[in-house]
């Protein structure tokens, strides 16, 4: 609910100032590359919004049978959700998945500030889940 209270002003009537204030709050003040907030501001204020396509989550039993190597990255400082709950839920629903919590990441820092950690996690995941040549 707290997240929504912060997000609603920039979602309902986005202005550059509202978007920047929301980003500063959501990223907990982490210093962003100056270009990134501008991309988010322009995307929020200069283009028509498109609806989010929500799909129902597959049933628990189907997820538990998932055999595709799956990596779940969780933003450890996200304000959009409870990161430890998301990680627990992912481990519960996807027992064969690798779940990695990025401790300093938030929803809006992942694309730019946490790229190195993401690349390392993806690299480790690929290395562990790629069968050896015969």
Contact map, one row per residue, 1 for C-alpha under 8 A:
11111000000000000000000000000000000000000000000000000000000000000000000000000000000000000000000000000000000000000000000000000000000000
11111100000000000000000000000000000000000000000000000000000000000000000000000000000000000000000000000000000000000000000000000000000000
11111110000000000000000000000000000000000000000000000000000000000000000000000011000000000000000000000000000000000000000000000000000000
11111111000000000000000000000000000000000000000000000000000000000000000000000000000000000000000000000000000000000000000000000000000000
11111111100000000000000000000000000000000000000000000000000000000000000000000000000000000000000000000000000000000000000000000000000000
01111111100000000000010000000000000000000000000000000000000000000000000000000000000000000000000000000000000000000000000000000000000000
00111111111000000000010000000000000000000000000000000000000000000000000000000000000000000000000000000000000000000000000000000000000000
00011111111100000000000000000000000000000000000000000000000000000000000000000000000000000000000000000000000000000000000000000000000000
00001111111111000100000000000000000000000000000000000000000000000000000000000000000000000000000000000000000000000000000000000000000000
00000011111111100110010000000000000000000000000000000000000000000000000000000000000000000000000000000000000000000000000000000000000000
00000011111111000000000000000000000000000001000000000000000000000000000000000000000000000000000000000000000000000000000000000000000000
00000001111111000000000000000000000000000000000000000000000000000000000000000000000000000000000000000000000000000000000000000000000000
00000000111111100000000000000000000000000000000000000000000000000000000000000000000000000000000000000000000000000000000000000000000000
00000000111111110110000000000000000000000001100000000000000000000000000000000000000000000000000000000000000000000000000000000000000000
00000000010011111110000000000000000000001001100000000000000000000000000000000000000000000000000000000000000000000000000000000000000000
00000000000001111111000000000000000000001100100000000000000000000000000000000000000000000000000000000000000000000000000000000000000000
00000000000000111111100000000000000000000000000000000000000000000000000000000000000000000000000000000000000000000000000000000000000000
00000000110001111111110000000000000000000000000000000000000000000000000000000000000000000000000000000000000000000000000000000000000000
00000000010001111111111000000000000000011001000000000000000000000000000000000000000000000000000000000000000000000000000000000000000000
00000000000000011111111100000000000010001000000000000000000000000000000000000000000000000000000000000000000000000000000000000000000000
00000000000000001111111110000000000000000000000000000000000000000000000000000000000000000000000000000000000000000000000000000000000000
00000110010000000111111111000000000000000000000000000000000000000000000000000000000000000000000000000000000000000000000000000000000000
00000000000000000011111111100000000010000000000000000000000000000000000000000000000000000000000000000000000100000000000000000000000000
00000000000000000001111111111100000000000000000000000000000000000000000000000000000000000000000000000000000000000000000000000000000000
00000000000000000000111111111000000000000000000000000000000000000000000000000000000000000000000000000000000000000000000000000000000000
00000000000000000000011111111000000000000000000000000000000000000000000000000110000000000000000000000000011100000000000000000000000000
00000000000000000000001111111100000000000000000000000000000000000000000000001100000000000000000000000000111110000000000000000000000000
00000000000000000000000111111100000000000000000000000000000000000000000000000000000000000000000000000000000000000000000000000000000000
00000000000000000000000111111110000000000000000000000000000000000000000000000000000000000000000000000000000000000000000000000000000000
00000000000000000000000100111111000000000000000000000000000000000000000000000000000000000000000000000000000000000000000000000000000000
00000000000000000000000000001111100000000000000000000000000000000000000000000000000000000000000000000000000000000000000000000000000000
00000000000000000000000000000111110110000000000000000000000000000000000000000000000000000000000000000000000010011000000000000000000000
00000000000000000000000000000011111110000000000000000000000000000000000000000000000000000000000000000000000000010000000000000000000000
00000000000000000000000000000001111111000000000000000000000000000000000000000000000000000000000000000000000000000000000000000000000000
00000000000000000000000000000000111111100000000000000000000000000000000000000000000000000000000000000000000000000000000000000000000000
00000000000000000000000000000001111111110000000000000000000000000000000000000000000000000000000000000000000000010000000000000000000000
00000000000000000001001000000001111111111000000000000000000000000000000000000000000000000000000000000000000000000000000000000000000000
00000000000000000000000000000000011111111100000000000000000000000000000000000000000000000000000000000000000000000000000000000000000000
00000000000000000000000000000000001111111110000000000000000000000000000000000000000000000000000000000000000000000000000000000000000000
00000000000000000010000000000000000111111111000000000000000000000000000000000000000000000000000000000000000000000000000000000000000000
00000000000000110011000000000000000011111111100000000000000000000000000000000000000000000000000000000000000000000000000000000000000000
00000000000000010000000000000000000001111111111000000000000000000000000000000000000000000000000000000000000000000000000000000000000000
00000000000000000000000000000000000000111111111000000000000000000000000000000000000000000000000000000000000000000000000000000000000000
00000000001001100010000000000000000000011111111010000000000000000000000000000000000000000000000000000000000000000000000000000000000000
00000000000001110000000000000000000000001111111100000000000000000000000000000000000000000000000000000000000000000000000000000000000000
00000000000000000000000000000000000000000111111100000000000000000000000000000000000000000000000000000000000000000000000000000000000000
00000000000000000000000000000000000000000111111110000000000000000000000000000000000000000000000000000000000000000000000000000000000000
00000000000000000000000000000000000000000000111111000000000000000000000000000000000000000000000000000000000000000000000000000000000000
00000000000000000000000000000000000000000001001111100000000000000000000000000000000000000000000000000000000000000000000000000000000000
00000000000000000000000000000000000000000000000111110000000000000000000000000000000000000000000000000000000000000000000000000000000000
00000000000000000000000000000000000000000000000011111000000000000000000000000000000000000000000000000000000000000000000000000000000000
00000000000000000000000000000000000000000000000001111100000000000000000000000000000000000000000000000000000000000000000000000000000000
00000000000000000000000000000000000000000000000000111110000000000000000000000000000000000000000000000000000000000000000000000000000000
00000000000000000000000000000000000000000000000000011111000000000000000000000000000000000000000000000000000000000000000000000000000000
00000000000000000000000000000000000000000000000000001111100000000000000000000000000000000000000000000000000000000000000000000000000000
00000000000000000000000000000000000000000000000000000111110000000000000000000000000000000000000000000000000000000000000000000000000000
00000000000000000000000000000000000000000000000000000011111000000000000000000000000000000000000000000000000000000000000000000000000000
00000000000000000000000000000000000000000000000000000001111101100000000000000000000000000000000000000000000000000000000000000000000000
00000000000000000000000000000000000000000000000000000000111111100000000000000000000000000000000000000000000000000000000000000000000000
00000000000000000000000000000000000000000000000000000000011111110000000000000000000000000000100000000000000000000000000000000000000000
00000000000000000000000000000000000000000000000000000000001111111000000000000000000000000000000000000000000000000000000000000000000000
00000000000000000000000000000000000000000000000000000000011111111100000000000000000000000000000000000000000000000000000000000000000000
00000000000000000000000000000000000000000000000000000000011111111100000000000000000000000000110000000000000000000000000000000000000000
00000000000000000000000000000000000000000000000000000000000111111100000000000000000000000000111100000000000000000000000000000000000000
00000000000000000000000000000000000000000000000000000000000011111110000000000000000000000000000000000000000000000000000000000000000000
00000000000000000000000000000000000000000000000000000000000001111111000000000000000000000000010100000000000000000000000000000000000000
00000000000000000000000000000000000000000000000000000000000000001111100000000000000000000000000100000000000000000000000000000000000000
00000000000000000000000000000000000000000000000000000000000000000111110000000000000000000000000000000000000000000000000000000000000000
00000000000000000000000000000000000000000000000000000000000000000011111000000000000000000000000110000000000000000000000000000000100000
00000000000000000000000000000000000000000000000000000000000000000001111100000000000000000000000111000000000000000000000000000000000000
00000000000000000000000000000000000000000000000000000000000000000000111110000000000000000000000011110000000000000000000001001000000000
00000000000000000000000000000000000000000000000000000000000000000000011111000000000000000100000011110000000000000000000000000000000000
00000000000000000000000000000000000000000000000000000000000000000000001111100000000000000000000000111100000000000000010000000000000000
00000000000000000000000000000000000000000000000000000000000000000000000111110000001001100000000000111100000000000000000000000000000000
00000000000000000000000000000000000000000000000000000000000000000000000011111100001000000000000000001111111001000000000000000000000000
00000000000000000000000000000000000000000000000000000000000000000000000001111100001100000000000000001111110000000000000000000000000000
00000000000000000000000000100000000000000000000000000000000000000000000000111110001000000000000000000011110000000000000000000000000000
00000000000000000000000001100000000000000000000000000000000000000000000000111111111000000000000000000000111000000000000000000000000000
00100000000000000000000001000000000000000000000000000000000000000000000000001111110000000000000000000000011000000000000000000000000000
00100000000000000000000000000000000000000000000000000000000000000000000000000111110000000000000000000000001000000000000000000000000000
00000000000000000000000000000000000000000000000000000000000000000000000000000111111001000000000000000000000000000000000000000000000000
00000000000000000000000000000000000000000000000000000000000000000000000000000111111111000000000000000000000000000000000000000000000000
00000000000000000000000000000000000000000000000000000000000000000000000001111100111111100000000000001000000000000000000000000000000000
00000000000000000000000000000000000000000000000000000000000000000000000000010000011111110000000000000000000000000000000000000000000000
00000000000000000000000000000000000000000000000000000000000000000000000000000000011111111000000000000000000000000000000000000000000000
00000000000000000000000000000000000000000000000000000000000000000000000001000000111111111100000000000000000000000000000000000000000000
00000000000000000000000000000000000000000000000000000000000000000000000001000000001111111110000000111000000000000000000000000000000000
00000000000000000000000000000000000000000000000000000000000000000000000000000000000111111111000000000000000000000000000000000000000000
00000000000000000000000000000000000000000000000000000000000000000000000000000000000011111111100000000000000000000000000000000000000000
00000000000000000000000000000000000000000000000000000000000000000000000100000000000001111111111010100000000000000000000000000000000000
00000000000000000000000000000000000000000000000000000000000000000000000000000000000000111111111111100000000000000000000000000000000000
00000000000000000000000000000000000000000000000000000000000000000000000000000000000000011111111000000000000000000000000000000000000000
00000000000000000000000000000000000000000000000000000000000100110000000000000000000000001111111000000000000000000000000000000000000000
00000000000000000000000000000000000000000000000000000000000000110100000000000000000000000111111110000000000000000000000000000000000000
00000000000000000000000000000000000000000000000000000000000000010000000000000000000000000111111110000000000000000000000000000000000000
00000000000000000000000000000000000000000000000000000000000000010110110000000000000000000010011111000000000000000000000000000000000000
00000000000000000000000000000000000000000000000000000000000000000000111100000000000000000110011111100000000000000000000000000000000000
00000000000000000000000000000000000000000000000000000000000000000000011100000000000000000010000111110000000000000000000000001000000000
00000000000000000000000000000000000000000000000000000000000000000000001111000000000000100110000011111000000000000000000000000000000000
00000000000000000000000000000000000000000000000000000000000000000000001111000000000000100000000001111100000000000000000010000000000000
00000000000000000000000000000000000000000000000000000000000000000000000011110000001000100000000000111110000000000000000000000000000000
00000000000000000000000000000000000000000000000000000000000000000000000011110000000000000000000000011111100000000100100000000000000000
00000000000000000000000000000000000000000000000000000000000000000000000000111000000000000000000000001111100000000000000000000000000000
00000000000000000000000000000000000000000000000000000000000000000000000000111000000000000000000000000111110000000000000000000000000000
00000000000000000000000000100000000000000000000000000000000000000000000000111100000000000000000000000111111111001100000000000000000000
00000000000000000000000001100000000000000000000000000000000000000000000000111110000000000000000000000001111111000000000000000000000000
00000000000000000000000001100000000000000000000000000000000000000000000000100111000000000000000000000000111111000000000000000000000000
00000000000000000000001001100000000000000000000000000000000000000000000000000000000000000000000000000000111111100000000000000000000000
00000000000000000000000000100001000000000000000000000000000000000000000000000000000000000000000000000000111111111100000000000000000000
00000000000000000000000000000000000000000000000000000000000000000000000000100000000000000000000000000000111111111110010000000000000000
00000000000000000000000000000000000000000000000000000000000000000000000000000000000000000000000000000000000111111110000000000000000000
00000000000000000000000000000001100100000000000000000000000000000000000000000000000000000000000000000000000011111110000000000000000000
00000000000000000000000000000001000000000000000000000000000000000000000000000000000000000000000000000000100011111111000000000000000000
00000000000000000000000000000000000000000000000000000000000000000000000000000000000000000000000000000100100011111111110000000000000000
00000000000000000000000000000000000000000000000000000000000000000000000000000000000000000000000000000000000001111111111000000000000000
00000000000000000000000000000000000000000000000000000000000000000000000000000000000000000000000000000000000000001111111100000000000000
00000000000000000000000000000000000000000000000000000000000000000000000000000000000000000000000000000100000000000111111110000000000000
00000000000000000000000000000000000000000000000000000000000000000000000010000000000000000000000000000000000001000111111111000000000000
00000000000000000000000000000000000000000000000000000000000000000000000000000000000000000000000000000000000000000011111111100000000000
00000000000000000000000000000000000000000000000000000000000000000000000000000000000000000000000000000000000000000001111111110000000000
00000000000000000000000000000000000000000000000000000000000000000000000000000000000000000000000000010000000000000000111111111000000000
00000000000000000000000000000000000000000000000000000000000000000000001000000000000000000000000000000000000000000000011111111100000000
00000000000000000000000000000000000000000000000000000000000000000000000000000000000000000000000000000000000000000000001111111110000000
00000000000000000000000000000000000000000000000000000000000000000000000000000000000000000000000000000000000000000000000111111111000000
00000000000000000000000000000000000000000000000000000000000000000000001000000000000000000000000001000000000000000000000011111111100000
00000000000000000000000000000000000000000000000000000000000000000000000000000000000000000000000000000000000000000000000001111111110000
00000000000000000000000000000000000000000000000000000000000000000000000000000000000000000000000000000000000000000000000000111111110000
00000000000000000000000000000000000000000000000000000000000000000000000000000000000000000000000000000000000000000000000000011111110000
00000000000000000000000000000000000000000000000000000000000000000000100000000000000000000000000000000000000000000000000000001111111000
00000000000000000000000000000000000000000000000000000000000000000000000000000000000000000000000000000000000000000000000000000111111100
00000000000000000000000000000000000000000000000000000000000000000000000000000000000000000000000000000000000000000000000000000000111110
00000000000000000000000000000000000000000000000000000000000000000000000000000000000000000000000000000000000000000000000000000000011111
00000000000000000000000000000000000000000000000000000000000000000000000000000000000000000000000000000000000000000000000000000000001111
00000000000000000000000000000000000000000000000000000000000000000000000000000000000000000000000000000000000000000000000000000000000111
